[in-house]
Amino acid sequence: MTLKNSGGTSVGSITVGLSLNTGDFLVSNNGTNSTIVLDTVFGTYVSGIMLLTDPTTIAATGKVSNTVANTTAVSGPTGTNWTLTNLGKVSDPADVGISFAQSGTITNASGGTITALNMAVDLTRAASSPTPRVA
């Protein structure tokens, strides 16, 4: 997929493979930059992810980790009662695996793992904010 700016100039490209359908993503613009937002995480992310699409699934091939103290591997910011299904691997050896800023539903499906230093899942505190990536 080729990304173009409003003037039609190519500004980047994304290899989406055969399993990504048009309904699986959207393009969001914050006024300065555009962000590709996926509803399925299927890669390796070592600096954590912030959920931007509800519901979100971490695929069996997805691996999300974060080693920065006092942050989470997967965070859900305020404004949404998040729904997350984990089929992959979530790990945070420095703090919390998954944290939602408010209520939500987490399903750790068969084959999915969530590990962390302090808590695998924390629904009692505001989510920390890793740099928004894909989710």
N, C-alpha and C positions, 0 to 999 in steps of 0.2 A: 504494500500500500504506500502510495506517495502522498505526503502531506504538503499542501500548498497554502501560501498566505492569501489574503484577500485580493491581492493583485495577480494571483495565478502563478507566482514564482515558487518552485519547489524548495521547501525548507527542511525536508527530512523524509525518511522512509522507515517503514516498519515491516519486518517479515512476519506475517501472521500465520503461515502454514495452512494446512487444510482443515483444521478443526475449529477455526474462529469464524463465526458468522456475523453478519451485519448487526443483529440484535444483541451481540455479546459485548458491545462497547459503545461509548459515545464520546464525542469531542466536547470538552468544556473550555471556556475561555474566561479567565479572571480579569480581563481588561488589558493585560500585558502579555501573558503567555497562554498558550493552549496546552491542555493536558489530556492525554488519552486515559480514559477511565474504563477499567474492565470490571466485569462482575465475577470473573474467575481468575484467581492467581495461579499461574502455572509455570513459574520460574523460580529462581533462587534470589532472595533478597536478604542482604546481610546487615542492612541499616534500619530494619523495621518497615512496616507499612501503616498508613492511616486509611481506614475504610472511607470510601467516597461513594460507593454504590450499595444500595440495600435491596435485596439480600446479596451477600458475597459468599463465594465458595473458594476454599483453598483446595485445588485439585490434588490428586494423589502424587503428582510430580512436583507440587509446590513445596518450597522450603523457605520459611521466614524466620529470621533470627535477628537479634540485636544484642550487642555486647556492651553498650553504653550504660553506665550505672544510672539508676532512677528513671529508666524509660521502659517501654514495652515493645515486644516484637510486633504485636498487632493492636492498634488502638482504634476505638470508635469514638469520634468527637461528639459533643453535645448536639442536640437537635434531632436525633433519630434514635428510635428503639431498634438497635441493630439486630440483624439475623445473620449469623455466620455458621457455615458448615465447613468443618475441617476434615479433609480426607488425606492431607499431607502431613508435614512436620513443622511445628511451631516450637521454637526454643529461644529462651532468653537466660543465659547463664549469669546475667548481671542483675535481673530484677523480676519482672512479671511477664508471663507469656502473652496473655490477652487481657486487655482492660477496656471496658466501655465507660464513657462518662455518665451514662444513664442506663436504664434497664435495657435488656436485650435477650436474645436467645442464641446459645452456642450449642451446636451439635458436633460432637467429636465422633465421626463415623468410623466404621470398621477400617482399621489400617491407619487412622489418624493418630498423631501423638502431640501432646502439649507438655512441655517441660520447662521449668524455670527455677531460678535460685530461691525466690521468696514465695511466689504463688503462681500456679499454672494459669488460673483464671481469677480476675479481680473485678467484681461488679460494684465495688463499694467506694471507689474514688474516681476523681476526674482522670481521664486518660491522658497520658503524656503525649507529646506531639513529635514524633519523628518526622523527618522531611517527607512530605507527601510523595509517594511513589505511585505504584499501580495497585489498584484494588477496586 
